[in-house]
Amino acid sequence: MAESSALEGDRVLLDGPEGRHAATVRRLRPGERVDLTDGAGLLAECVVAAAGRASLTLDVLARHRHERPRPRLVVVQALPKGERGELAVETMTEAGVDEIVPWAAARCVTQWRPDRRDKALGRWRTAAREAAKQARRSWLPEVPPLAATADVEARIAAAACAVVLHEEAGEPLSALRPPRSGDIVVVVGPEGGIAPEELDRFAAAGARPVRLGPTVLRTSTAGVAAAAVLFAATGRW
């Protein structure tokens, strides 16, 4: 990834952590192809002109500007245990989720303490960035600060469509007819499930409870499964 201004010229110097990784870990050499993006829709097709010890000089062959995908898929992810949070972010980023919102649900086993909140959020953002590069995404997913339940309510109220994944829901997610524009918000609960009062608040804000299928998925895999269903239904896949 690179800054937008750096991708406007005919030659790009890729240095810093990205350049060091490309030169010393991936060992890219002159003549090899590299794609760079600014994470905001601009993709530059490049070829390595010269390789230094910790940087690459790239010639830009072509540029492509990609519109933001529509509809926009937002997954509100209750905090999973251990490293499963980063796993959820990685898989949802690879699938194409546009925004991943960490949520401090009532029944979350894991809680981000105020003194460690920035560090935990940084891990999620790093996981999203690295997964986006692996998936060759031209739009980097957003990972906003930790949301409270009231913040989730506000997102639901403002969305074009909102659903809450719940194993006891009568309607399957596959029956949903999602909109073609606006935000689709999917709420994924924690390992202990969404508390009844949370479910009531989200329903009052406009969210529909839906189930994924006959099995109960882990919170770290439910988001990407729901994304797959919705991407197929909206034509993004």
WOJOFEN-V367131 format. One record per residue. N is the residue number from 1. PSI is psi in whole degrees, -180 to 180 (999 if undefined). D_FIRST is the distance of its C-alpha to the first C-alpha in Angstrom with 2 decimals. Layout:
# WOJOFEN-V367131
{{N PSI D_FIRST} {N PSI D_FIRST}}
This chain:
# WOJOFEN-V367131
{{1 154 0.00} {2 164 3.79} {3 149 7.16} {4 -43 9.28} {5 -34 11.88} {6 -26 10.14} {7 -2 9.71} {8 -22 13.40} {9 176 14.99} {10 -15 16.15} {11 138 14.71} {12 132 11.44} {13 115 11.69} {14 105 8.90} {15 -159 10.62} {16 -161 10.91} {17 -39 10.25} {18 -46 7.20} {19 -40 9.59} {20 -43 12.51} {21 -44 11.60} {22 -38 11.02} {23 -39 14.19} {24 -30 16.45} {25 -53 15.79} {26 -19 14.72} {27 47 16.79} {28 143 15.29} {29 163 17.90} {30 136 18.78} {31 -16 19.16} {32 149 16.67} {33 144 14.27} {34 135 10.46} {35 130 8.52} {36 146 5.29} {37 154 4.95} {38 0 5.55} {39 3 6.92} {40 33 10.23} {41 -12 11.35} {42 125 10.14} {43 128 9.26} {44 124 9.88} {45 123 11.91} {46 166 12.17} {47 143 14.61} {48 122 14.84} {49 -37 17.48} {50 147 17.94} {51 124 17.01} {52 -171 17.90} {53 -30 18.65} {54 25 15.40} {55 164 13.25} {56 144 12.77} {57 125 13.95} {58 139 12.79} {59 131 14.98} {60 122 13.81} {61 -38 16.21} {62 156 15.66} {63 145 13.84} {64 133 14.34} {65 120 14.51} {66 131 15.11} {67 152 17.50} {68 132 17.14} {69 147 19.04} {70 144 22.67} {71 165 24.35} {72 128 21.93} {73 122 22.39} {74 124 22.59} {75 121 23.69} {76 111 25.58} {77 113 25.51} {78 145 28.37} {79 117 27.49} {80 172 28.16} {81 147 29.72} {82 -135 28.00} {83 5 24.67} {84 -19 25.15} {85 -48 23.15} {86 -36 19.90} {87 -44 21.16} {88 -43 21.76} {89 -44 18.30} {90 -51 16.76} {91 -38 19.20} {92 -35 19.06} {93 -45 15.29} {94 -36 15.75} {95 -29 18.67} {96 11 16.96} {97 137 18.37} {98 -29 17.14} {99 135 18.28} {100 114 19.61} {101 113 22.25} {102 135 23.78} {103 130 27.53} {104 81 30.35} {105 159 33.00} {106 -36 36.58} {107 15 36.84} {108 128 33.56} {109 -42 34.51} {110 137 31.40} {111 139 31.15} {112 105 28.58} {113 147 30.86} {114 -38 30.20} {115 -13 29.70} {116 6 27.02} {117 -44 25.41} {118 -40 22.41} {119 -43 21.75} {120 -43 22.13} {121 -38 19.86} {122 -37 17.17} {123 -41 17.61} {124 -43 17.23} {125 -38 14.02} {126 -42 12.58} {127 -40 14.06} {128 -43 12.55} {129 -47 8.92} {130 -40 9.75} {131 -36 11.88} {132 -39 9.57} {133 -43 7.46} {134 -39 11.05} {135 -3 12.33} {136 45 9.91} {137 139 10.08} {138 -15 9.24} {139 120 10.54} {140 133 9.64} {141 148 13.18} {142 140 15.01} {143 93 16.86} {144 172 19.57} {145 165 22.15} {146 131 25.00} {147 143 27.34} {148 171 31.10} {149 -36 33.29} {150 -35 34.15} {151 -39 30.50} {152 -41 30.32} {153 -45 33.56} {154 -39 32.17} {155 -42 29.18} {156 -45 31.68} {157 -31 33.98} {158 -8 31.35} {159 156 29.96} {160 -28 31.10} {161 140 31.80} {162 138 31.74} {163 154 32.89} {164 124 33.61} {165 125 33.62} {166 128 37.09} {167 -20 39.06} {168 7 42.33} {169 147 41.23} {170 -24 43.42} {171 129 40.86} {172 149 38.25} {173 -32 34.70} {174 -18 35.16} {175 -10 37.89} {176 139 35.66} {177 92 35.16} {178 156 31.89} {179 164 31.31} {180 -6 29.19} {181 172 27.52} {182 -172 26.92} {183 133 25.81} {184 121 27.07} {185 127 27.33} {186 125 28.06} {187 124 29.53} {188 122 29.48} {189 176 32.10} {190 -179 32.38} {191 -35 34.30} {192 0 37.49} {193 161 37.05} {194 132 36.86} {195 147 39.86} {196 -40 42.48} {197 -33 42.16} {198 -43 38.40} {199 -41 39.06} {200 -43 41.75} {201 -40 39.59} {202 -38 36.80} {203 -40 39.43} {204 -29 40.99} {205 -12 37.68} {206 6 37.47} {207 146 35.77} {208 129 37.41} {209 134 37.83} {210 158 36.88} {211 154 36.89} {212 -42 34.59} {213 -164 37.34} {214 -13 40.27} {215 159 38.38} {216 119 36.84} {217 156 33.19} {218 154 31.54} {219 -29 29.59} {220 -14 26.42} {221 -14 26.87} {222 -37 28.59} {223 -45 25.53} {224 -32 23.86} {225 -44 27.36} {226 -39 27.93} {227 -41 24.61} {228 -43 25.67} {229 -45 29.02} {230 -37 27.72} {231 -38 25.07} {232 -40 27.93} {233 -32 30.31} {234 -9 28.15} {235 4 27.20} {236 -22 23.44} {237 999 24.07}}
